[in-house]
Amino acid sequence: MTDAPIPFGKPMLDRPVFDAVNEVLESGILVHGQVTPAFEEAFAARIGAKHAVAVSSCTAGLHLVLFVNGVGPGDRVAVPAMTHVATAHVVELQGAEPVFVDVDPATGNMDADLLAAVDGPLKAVMPVHYLGLPCAMDAINEAAAAKGAFVLEDCALAVDAVYGTKKAGTLGLAGAFSFYPVKHMTSIEGGMVTTDDEELATQLRKRRAFGYNRMLGERARPGIYDVDALGFNYRMSEVEAAVGLKQLDQLDGFMAARAKNAETLHAALSEIDGVTAFPLEHGPARSSFYCLNAVLPRDGSVDRDKVVDGLKARGIGSSIHYPGPVPLFTYYSEKYGYRRGDFPVAEWLADQTISLPVGPHLGEEGAGRIADAFRAAYDDAR
Ligand SMILES: Cc1ncc(COP(=O)(O)O)c(C=O)c1O
């Protein structure tokens, strides 16, 4: 019997989730219900933030925070060169300019020294906890403060990531999380913004729902409201919140499995000559183990495509984080004139990393199978 393929990621959904979804569907209350506030409260408690505001995606959450904080034309916002394009797109959507900062080769996180060396003012800094390992937040907060910029953490891959005694999402003004299906936990699509700032949380709630002055439950007469501000429709549905709330119940188990798989794979990859396994801890930062990045030699002597194909042939799914430095994607390079060589570390990571799965779907044997397959595929590709 051949082993079943292992995909890069897989949502862990079971009967309690299906029952919770059915309950919402049968209630007929699909938005504006009580499940979303319950999910917000539980998530805020988990992260250790005073407030959590559910939104339709991490991208929506990042955008909403920039919008509410008045980021606009003429403003500059620092983002790492190595991230998902969402981090930069939300800056562009506000008519502001992303200032790309190359990343630290040891972690893939925004290089705090390069951030401090950015010329000119910044309105905001958006550190991205690359693959779940928190950035050097002391240095980043210091550099941001020196420029008068607020800090918005992109926590898309960083649920439960730890920095010192605090969790990602509580290390700046606000943090935005993603519950896309293959993340640590899912709400189908969906995201959450965490903050300790009450006024910001109030504004986020209002502006995620058109800028209404009264939410559905606050209206004395049905359908009567005023609109005193601009806003979006970035709400989370009750079905999504029900999935998210049930996933939170199981998150401890999911995280324990991720840690174990990541540690097994890290140990195995560290023994392969020429391969760097990205760290699971770095100074005060402990990863949330989104995946494990194997980084191939910087000289390009190993053909990444061959390794990926070799993994696939052995039934192992993988991914790339990310397929290019954002400033070298056509939209950004054409608009701002960036070219190859401008972000050497991000370029190396884009070209030479392979992200391996560590999720709870691996089961007991999965991490060992992935390590064996990687070793064989790597040997074939040399
Ligand atoms: C770093 C980062 N930021 C933002 C996003 C976007 O998240 P969402 O799909 O929830 O909008 C992603 C998606 O994976 C991501 O990796």
The ligand as an ORCA input file, in Angstrom:
! r2SCAN-3c Opt
* xyz 0 1
  C       2.029     37.859      5.355
  C       0.628     37.829      4.818
  N      -0.148     38.927      4.937
  C      -1.417     38.932      4.487
  C      -1.973     37.830      3.877
  C      -3.388     37.882      3.382
  O      -4.270     37.168      4.210
  P      -5.803     37.024      3.802
  O      -5.875     35.990      2.719
  O      -6.516     36.586      5.039
  O      -6.274     38.357      3.341
  C      -1.205     36.676      3.731
  C      -1.768     35.473      3.097
  O      -1.268     34.388      3.217
  C       0.123     36.661      4.220
  O       0.919     35.592      4.064
*
